[in-house]
Amino acid sequence: MKKIFKLQSCVLVVCLLFVSVFSNSVYANTAEIESDIVTIDNTKYKIERTISDSAVNVTLKEVNGDTLCTAVNNENGLYLNGELISEKATDETNSTLMKAIPRAALKWGPWSTSNITVKTGGMNAALVAGAIAAAAPWVSLSVIGGMSATIAASYSKVVIKMQIRYAKDSKYQYYQRKTSFYGNGTSKFGPTLNEDRKVPLYK
């Protein structure tokens, strides 16, 4: 039931991190809209996520169409229903952070790491899903839906840690990325997302 409407071939919109929260990202040239029905704590919801050059906007609705929450990630921070819920991101660059799938012919740049802390205390699972969907626009909505009940039940803060590096040749840009989730800053939980991808260079 998933629908993705691409307004232009701008694949890196969701592959890179949004500039307001993670400084290692780039702006998108056009908007990308994603919509999915996800099961959160045994209840189905519809999540709509729009990623543009100035913000990530998320709307979470009941299946009957009633809106439960909106989340916005822009240059001022991460907001849920108008309330600031993010802490300042931290960033570092380190060429020895992690081992990667080898691509022998490529010259890779250094690994960059970004962390954002999202305040989730007092939220139910649906609100958590909306907040994380805006904070981490490259993570699929189904993965977020699966984690949100655990977050709501166990953690007052969630740290999203992303490590990424880039390379390119005459035809493609490559990136390798690892995403990890930590409850209350230290307890690792949920899936570790490992990606090794390439996208065409557009001239």
N, C-alpha and C positions, 0 to 999 in steps of 0.2 A: 504493500500500500504506500510505499515510499515514493514521493515525487520530488524530483530535483529539476528546477528550471534554470538553465544556464543562459544568461543574457549575452555572454561572450565567452570565448575560450580563455578564461583567466583562472587556470587551475590552481595557481598558488594562493588563491584567496583563502582556502581552508587549509592549505598545506603549511602556511607560515602563521606566525602568531600575531595577534592584533596589537597595534602599536601602543594603545593606551596602557595595557597591562604588561606586555612583554616587549621590551625595546628591541628585540632581535627580529621583529616582523617588518613587513612592508605593507603599504596601503594597497587596497584593491582598486583596479581601474573601473570596474563595474560591479554591480550588486550580484550576489548569488543567494538564491532563496531555497531553503530546504524545509520540507514538511514531512512529518512522520507520526504514526500512531504508535505509542510506546506503552508498555505495561509498567506501572510504578506502584509498588506495594499492593499488587493484585488488582489494581484498577487501571483502566485504559484512559489515556489522555492523548490529546493532539498537541505536538510541539511544532511551532513555526519559527524558523531562524533565518534572519536576513543579515548578510555580511556585506557591507559597503565600504567606501573609502573613508568614512568618518565614524562608523559605529557598528557594533554587533547588536541587533535587536532580537529579542526572543519573546514570544507570546505562548503561554501554556494555557490550554483550554480543556474543559470537559468535552466528552464526545458529543454532547448536545449543543456545543458551540459557546457555552458560557466561559468567559475569561476568568482564570484563577489568578494569574500574575503576569507581569511584564518585567523583563530584565534588560538593561542597557549597559553595554560596555563601550565607553568612549574615552576621549583623552582626559577626562576628569576623574575616571574611576569606573568601578562596577556598581551598578545600582539595581536593587530589587524593589519594585513598586515605589520608586523614588528615593529609597533609603540607601546610603552608601554602605556596602558590605564587604569591600575589599581592603586589604592592607597593602602598603607600598611594595611593589615587586622588587626583587633583588636579582642582579645579573652578574655573570662572570664569564670569562673566556679562558679555556684551558684545553690544550691539545691532547691531554692524556686522561680525559674523563672516563672514557669507556672504549671497549673494543667494538669494532664495526665490521660489517660484511665487507670483505676486500674488493676493491675495484682497482686492479693494479695499474691501469693506464691513466688513472685520474690523479690530479693533484688537489687534495682536499684542503679546505680552509680549516681553521681551528674550531674545536667544539665550543659552542656557546651554551650556557645554562641560564634559564630563567625560572623563577619561582614566584607564584602568587598565592597569598593566603586569603581564602574566602571564609567569612564569618557565617557559619551555618547554625549556630545555637538558637534553639527555639523554633526552627523551621520544620514543617512536615516534609515528607519525601517529595511531594510534588513541587514545593517551593525550592527545595534543594536542586531538583532537576533543572528548573528554569534558570537558577543562578549559575550552575556549572555549565550549562549549555552556552551561556553568554561569555563566561570566563574562559572557556576552552573551545573555541569554535571549530578546531580541527578534529575534535573527538566526536565520534558518531553519536547520534541521539539515542540509539538503542543501548550502547554501552553506558551512557549517562543514566538512562532509565534503570538499568540493572544495578547501578551502584547507589542510587539515591536513598533507598530505604536503609541501607547500612549506615550511610552518612548521617541521616536524620536520627537514627536510633543510638548512635555511638559517639559522634564527634561534634564539638562546638566550633571547630575550625578545620578546614581542609587545605592542605598545601598541594598545589599542582606543580610538579617539577618537570620541565621540558629541557632536553639536551638536543642540539641540532648542529649540523655542519653541512657545507655546500661544496660542490665542485661543478665544473662544466667543461664540455668539449665544443666542437663546432656546431653541433646540432641540438644538444640537450643540456638542461640544468639538472643536476642530481642533488638529492638531499637525503641524509640519514637522520632519523629522529627517534628519540626514546622518551616516553611520557610515563611518569609514575605518580601515584597518589598517596598522600600521607594524612592520617587522621590526627588532629591536634599536634601536627608538626613532626611527629616521630614514628607513629605506627603505620607501617606500610600496608596497604590493602588494595583490593581491586586488581584489575588486569594491568600488566605492564605492556604498553603499546610500543612495538618496535616496527619501524617503517624504513624501507630502503627503496626509493622511487626516483624516477626521472620524468621530466616534462619537456616538451619541445621548446626551443628558443624561438621567440617571435621577433621578427625584425620590422 
